Amino acid sequence: MATSNYNPYTRRQTMIASDYEIYRYRSTYMNEVELHHHDFYEVYLLLRGRVEYIVENQIYRMRPGDWMLTSPLELHQARIVTDADAYERFVLWIARPYLERLSTPRTSLTRCFDTSVATHTNLLRVGGAQGAQMRASIERLCGLRNSKDYGSDLLAQSALVELMIGLNRAAEERGDSRPVGTSDQVVDAVLHYINEHYSETLTLDQLAEKFFISKYHLLRKFDAQVGTTVHRYILQKRLLNAKQLLAGGVPPNEVCQYCGFGDYANFYRAFKAEYNQTPRQYIQTVRGN
């Protein structure tokens, strides 16, 4: 693929299109994005480079040809090894309502993202003919998405469905051979506690005391595994859950209490700083106003 066919890299983490967006990036410099989450599904295919991908409490060491799937409820971050060759990847964003509409009662295209499935994994390592076919599907999708030819939109949708069927089949077939991430038991316990108690007052000192670890040791281990600070992770979890409640119709003044912000002013400031819109503006966006 010629250099001109690569997309210019953007740090934007919100969708513009109502259905899906696909990008092929090639970077020769560091462009990490901090730990974050989306309101949509993300499919990531590593083509070149060395990457550690963090999803919640797991660290996955990726190889070229690996696929990473993240759902809207998962905090994640790609860490790029800077001394590697050019970093190249496909990034596909799919709006939740769109992928659900493409699904049928018999065939759910969202199943591979479902973290409640017992055999769920974020990382798919698919080789052989199956892997080559999936790679061809995403390349075809990328080309068709940018095409103005007659029928290219329908052919692109067909390529997207074919890719998602392949990913879902691969997720279901991996079984015990699936690659797993690594994690630290103490950090796992802290993360589980935060996820269960994010609506309460939480501080680094409290967590360090509860889990019998110095706060400096906890900070170091937490950043190594999760890719951010304890404070930042708590804030992200609260905001992520706040968005779910707002989308579900809970009033903003109640959401701030459910999510541990204490008062509406703190919630308002944190939400606007993170998403560049107020809680009420977000509600209007969700409702399509």
Backbone torsions as a table, in degrees:
resi	resn	phi	psi	omega
1	MET	NA	130.9	-178.3
2	ALA	-68.8	154.3	-177.9
3	THR	-57.3	-35.0	-178.2
4	SER	-64.8	-18.0	-178.9
5	ASN	-88.3	-3.9	174.6
6	TYR	-80.4	148.1	177.5
7	ASN	-82.4	141.4	172.3
8	PRO	-64.1	135.0	-174.7
9	TYR	-70.2	138.5	176.0
10	THR	-129.9	143.7	177.2
11	ARG	-86.6	0.6	179.1
12	ARG	-58.5	135.2	179.6
13	GLN	-123.2	26.8	175.6
14	THR	-127.4	149.2	-179.6
15	MET	-83.6	144.1	173.0
16	ILE	-99.2	-43.5	179.8
17	ALA	-74.8	156.1	-178.8
18	SER	-90.1	-10.8	-177.7
19	ASP	-112.2	-68.6	178.6
20	TYR	-158.0	161.3	176.2
21	GLU	-136.5	140.9	179.5
22	ILE	-134.7	137.3	-177.5
23	TYR	-134.4	144.0	168.7
24	ARG	-117.0	116.1	-176.6
25	TYR	-109.5	145.5	170.7
26	ARG	-136.6	119.3	-175.9
27	SER	-125.5	143.4	174.5
28	THR	-117.2	18.9	179.8
29	TYR	-143.4	170.0	-177.5
30	MET	-78.7	127.8	176.8
31	ASN	-142.6	50.8	179.8
32	GLU	-65.0	146.1	171.8
33	VAL	-108.8	138.2	-178.0
34	GLU	-68.2	167.2	-179.3
35	LEU	-50.7	131.8	-174.4
36	HIS	-155.8	175.9	173.4
37	HIS	-140.8	166.4	-179.0
38	HIS	-123.6	168.9	170.5
39	ASP	-96.9	12.5	-174.8
40	PHE	-139.9	172.0	176.7
41	TYR	-82.6	145.3	176.6
42	GLU	-126.1	132.6	173.4
43	VAL	-117.1	126.8	-174.9
44	TYR	-127.6	127.1	177.3
45	LEU	-118.6	117.4	178.1
46	LEU	-81.8	124.4	179.5
47	LEU	-101.4	-43.6	178.9
48	ARG	-146.4	150.1	177.3
49	GLY	112.2	172.7	177.4
50	ARG	-116.4	123.0	-172.3
51	VAL	-135.6	135.7	164.8
52	GLU	-105.2	124.3	-177.1
53	TYR	-109.6	121.8	179.7
54	ILE	-98.5	125.9	172.8
55	VAL	-129.3	111.8	-176.1
56	GLU	52.9	-113.2	-175.3
57	ASN	-101.9	13.1	-177.8
58	GLN	-113.9	142.3	173.3
59	ILE	-113.6	120.7	179.2
60	TYR	-108.7	126.8	175.4
61	ARG	-92.8	107.7	-170.7
62	MET	-88.1	154.0	172.9
63	ARG	-118.7	153.8	173.2
64	PRO	-55.0	133.0	-175.8
65	GLY	100.3	-9.8	178.3
66	ASP	-79.8	147.5	176.6
67	TRP	-109.3	140.9	175.6
68	MET	-123.4	126.7	-179.0
69	LEU	-114.3	127.0	177.7
70	THR	-130.0	136.8	-179.4
71	SER	-93.1	167.6	-178.7
72	PRO	-61.4	-20.2	-176.1
73	LEU	-94.9	4.4	-174.7
74	GLU	-108.9	125.6	172.8
75	LEU	-75.5	136.4	-175.8
76	HIS	-152.5	164.2	-179.6
77	GLN	-163.3	138.0	173.1
78	ALA	-96.8	127.5	174.9
79	ARG	-106.7	121.2	-174.8
80	ILE	-102.0	133.1	175.5
81	VAL	-76.6	119.6	-168.9
82	THR	-73.5	-22.3	-177.5
83	ASP	-89.7	6.9	179.4
84	ALA	-80.6	172.9	175.0
85	ASP	-69.0	-171.9	-179.4
86	ALA	-52.2	140.5	-178.0
87	TYR	-97.3	115.3	-174.8
88	GLU	-129.2	137.5	-177.7
89	ARG	-161.1	158.5	166.6
90	PHE	-98.4	139.3	173.9
91	VAL	-128.1	120.9	-179.4
92	LEU	-118.6	123.7	176.4
93	TRP	-109.5	132.5	-178.3
94	ILE	-129.7	124.2	178.3
95	ALA	-64.7	138.0	-178.7
96	ARG	-56.7	-50.1	-178.6
97	PRO	-61.1	-35.1	-178.8
98	TYR	-66.4	-46.7	-179.0
99	LEU	-67.5	-32.4	176.8
100	GLU	-68.6	-36.4	178.3
101	ARG	-68.1	-32.8	178.6
102	LEU	-73.0	-21.1	179.4
103	SER	-74.5	164.0	175.8
104	THR	-128.1	167.9	176.6
105	PRO	-56.6	-29.6	-179.0
106	ARG	-87.8	-29.4	-173.5
107	THR	-129.7	103.2	176.0
108	SER	-89.4	119.1	178.5
109	LEU	-83.3	-5.6	-179.2
110	THR	-98.3	-3.8	-174.0
111	ARG	-59.6	-36.4	-177.4
112	CYS	-65.9	-15.3	178.2
113	PHE	-95.4	-7.0	-171.7
114	ASP	-75.7	107.1	-177.4
115	THR	-71.9	-12.6	179.8
116	SER	-83.2	-11.2	177.1
117	VAL	-70.1	131.4	-173.0
118	ALA	-56.6	-36.6	-176.3
119	THR	-95.9	16.1	-176.0
120	HIS	-61.5	140.7	170.3
121	THR	-145.6	146.8	177.0
122	ASN	-79.8	-30.5	-174.7
123	LEU	-99.1	126.1	175.1
124	LEU	-115.2	128.1	177.5
125	ARG	-117.0	99.4	-171.4
126	VAL	-114.8	118.2	-178.4
127	GLY	-109.9	-173.1	173.9
128	GLY	63.9	-153.0	-176.8
129	ALA	-63.6	-35.9	-179.6
130	GLN	-63.9	-45.0	178.5
131	GLY	-64.0	-40.6	179.1
132	ALA	-64.4	-38.4	179.5
133	GLN	-67.0	-40.3	179.0
134	MET	-67.9	-38.9	176.0
135	ARG	-61.9	-42.9	178.5
136	ALA	-63.5	-36.0	-179.5
137	SER	-64.3	-43.9	-177.2
138	ILE	-73.4	-32.4	175.9
139	GLU	-67.4	-40.7	177.9
140	ARG	-65.2	-42.0	178.1
141	LEU	-59.4	-44.0	-178.8
142	CYS	-63.0	-43.5	179.5
143	GLY	-66.1	-42.1	-178.6
144	LEU	-69.5	-34.8	-179.6
145	ARG	-61.5	-33.1	-178.0
146	ASN	-93.2	2.0	-176.8
147	SER	-89.5	147.0	175.5
148	LYS	-105.9	6.0	-177.7
149	ASP	-66.5	153.4	177.7
150	TYR	-57.4	130.1	176.7
151	GLY	81.1	-0.3	-176.2
152	SER	-65.1	-29.3	-180.0
153	ASP	-67.2	-41.2	179.4
154	LEU	-71.7	-37.7	177.1
155	LEU	-65.8	-36.1	177.6
156	ALA	-64.5	-42.9	177.9
157	GLN	-61.7	-39.3	177.6
158	SER	-63.2	-41.2	178.5
159	ALA	-65.9	-37.0	178.3
160	LEU	-65.1	-45.6	178.7
161	VAL	-61.8	-43.5	179.2
162	GLU	-60.4	-42.8	178.5
163	LEU	-63.3	-45.1	-177.4
164	MET	-67.8	-34.2	175.0
165	ILE	-64.4	-42.6	178.0
166	GLY	-62.3	-42.4	179.3
167	LEU	-65.6	-41.8	179.6
168	ASN	-66.5	-39.0	177.1
169	ARG	-65.5	-42.8	179.7
170	ALA	-63.6	-39.9	179.4
171	ALA	-64.9	-35.0	-178.6
172	GLU	-78.7	-29.6	-173.4
173	GLU	-90.8	-12.4	-173.6
174	ARG	-64.0	-37.0	178.2
175	GLY	56.0	-140.2	-176.8
176	ASP	-73.7	-10.0	-178.8
177	SER	-85.2	-1.2	-175.7
178	ARG	-67.0	141.5	177.1
179	PRO	-69.0	142.3	-177.9
180	VAL	-117.2	158.5	177.2
181	GLY	-89.1	171.3	176.2
182	THR	-109.1	155.8	179.5
183	SER	-157.4	167.8	179.2
184	ASP	-109.3	135.0	-174.5
185	GLN	-62.1	-40.4	-179.1
186	VAL	-66.5	-46.5	179.7
187	VAL	-63.7	-39.6	175.9
188	ASP	-56.3	-44.8	-178.9
189	ALA	-65.8	-40.9	178.9
190	VAL	-64.5	-43.9	179.0
191	LEU	-62.0	-43.6	178.8
192	HIS	-61.1	-42.2	180.0
193	TYR	-64.1	-44.6	178.8
194	ILE	-60.4	-43.8	-178.3
195	ASN	-65.6	-26.1	178.6
196	GLU	-89.1	-21.3	-171.7
197	HIS	-128.3	22.2	-176.6
198	TYR	-63.8	-19.5	179.1
199	SER	-78.5	-8.6	-179.0
200	GLU	-100.8	172.2	175.0
201	THR	-70.0	125.6	-179.2
202	LEU	-131.5	130.2	176.3
203	THR	-131.8	161.1	178.4
204	LEU	-61.3	-41.8	-179.9
205	ASP	-61.5	-42.8	179.4
206	GLN	-61.5	-45.3	-177.7
207	LEU	-66.8	-41.3	179.5
208	ALA	-62.6	-41.6	179.8
209	GLU	-67.6	-41.8	-177.3
210	LYS	-64.6	-36.7	-175.2
211	PHE	-104.9	16.4	171.5
212	PHE	53.1	52.2	-179.7
213	ILE	-144.3	144.9	178.0
214	SER	-67.1	146.3	-176.0
215	LYS	-65.5	-29.1	178.8
216	TYR	-70.5	-38.2	176.7
217	HIS	-67.5	-40.9	178.7
218	LEU	-63.1	-43.3	178.7
219	LEU	-58.2	-45.1	-177.7
220	ARG	-65.5	-48.0	-178.7
221	LYS	-66.3	-38.1	-178.1
222	PHE	-65.2	-46.8	-179.7
223	ASP	-64.5	-38.2	-179.5
224	ALA	-63.8	-36.0	-176.7
225	GLN	-92.8	-41.1	-171.4
226	VAL	-97.1	-23.8	177.1
227	GLY	86.9	15.1	178.1
228	THR	-159.7	179.8	178.6
229	THR	-82.8	163.6	177.1
230	VAL	-60.3	-45.9	-179.2
231	HIS	-59.2	-45.3	-178.5
232	ARG	-65.4	-38.8	179.4
233	TYR	-65.1	-43.9	178.8
234	ILE	-59.9	-44.4	179.1
235	LEU	-61.4	-44.6	179.6
236	GLN	-61.6	-42.5	179.6
237	LYS	-63.9	-41.5	179.8
238	ARG	-64.4	-42.8	-179.5
239	LEU	-69.3	-39.5	178.3
240	LEU	-59.2	-47.7	179.8
241	ASN	-69.9	-31.6	176.8
242	ALA	-62.4	-41.9	179.4
243	LYS	-63.2	-38.4	178.5
244	GLN	-63.9	-41.3	-179.8
245	LEU	-68.6	-42.5	178.6
246	LEU	-61.1	-43.9	179.4
247	ALA	-64.3	-27.6	179.9
248	GLY	-85.8	0.9	175.0
249	GLY	98.9	5.5	178.5
250	VAL	-76.1	131.6	-178.9
251	PRO	-61.2	144.6	-177.6
252	PRO	-55.5	-38.3	-178.4
253	ASN	-67.9	-22.6	174.4
254	GLU	-85.9	-36.0	-179.8
255	VAL	-58.6	-41.4	-177.8
256	CYS	-61.3	-31.8	177.9
257	GLN	-76.7	-42.3	-179.9
258	TYR	-63.0	-28.6	-172.5
259	CYS	-104.4	10.3	170.6
260	GLY	82.9	20.6	-179.0
261	PHE	-86.6	-12.5	176.5
262	GLY	85.7	-61.2	178.3
263	ASP	-140.2	164.4	-173.3
264	TYR	-66.4	-34.2	-178.3
265	ALA	-61.4	-43.4	177.9
266	ASN	-64.1	-43.2	179.1
267	PHE	-62.1	-46.8	-178.8
268	TYR	-58.6	-48.2	-178.4
269	ARG	-63.2	-45.1	-177.8
270	ALA	-66.1	-42.2	-178.5
271	PHE	-65.4	-45.1	-177.9
272	LYS	-68.2	-38.3	179.2
273	ALA	-65.8	-35.7	-177.1
274	GLU	-79.2	-41.6	-170.6
275	TYR	-114.6	0.2	178.2
276	ASN	59.7	29.0	172.9
277	GLN	-155.4	155.8	-179.6
278	THR	-79.4	164.4	176.4
279	PRO	-55.7	-41.0	-178.7
280	ARG	-70.4	-33.9	174.8
281	GLN	-65.4	-37.5	177.9
282	TYR	-64.0	-41.5	178.5
283	ILE	-59.6	-43.0	179.0
284	GLN	-62.9	-39.2	179.0
285	THR	-63.8	-44.1	-180.0
286	VAL	-63.2	-37.5	-178.9
287	ARG	-80.7	-7.1	178.1
288	GLY	79.8	20.6	179.8
289	ASN	-83.3	NA	NA
